[in-house]
Amino acid sequence: MAKKSGSPLVYSTDPSFKQEEENEEITTMAPAEQRLRVLLDKKQRAGKMVTLVTGFEGSMKDMEALGKSLKAFCGTGGSVKDGEILVQGDNREKVMQWLLKNGYKNVKKL
């Protein structure tokens, strides 16, 4: 299956045509500059509670690494999707503790 790009171009008969690649590198802000929100959510999760971390600005790779570290610290499962880090269960205190210990200063618990 072909890799999707944002271009509407499907096919060109011009032999000298070269499609330009768009590589927008998203830089991750320093932990002290991140404005993260930690909240408890159970909407559309069959009544099960999850701790959400929102507001992360940076690459998906860095967000996945942060999510992995938080899940390992809390000893639970979770996932990273739609720009949010989900940690299973009510782990707001543990997540806040880990974030503050690792240099994330602008963290609010909601």
Secondary structure by P-SEA (a helix, b strand, c coil): ccccccccccccccccbbbbbbbbbbbbccccccbbbbbbbccccccbbbbbbccccccaaaaaaaaaaaaaaacbbbbbcccbbbbcccaaaaaaaaaaaacccccccc
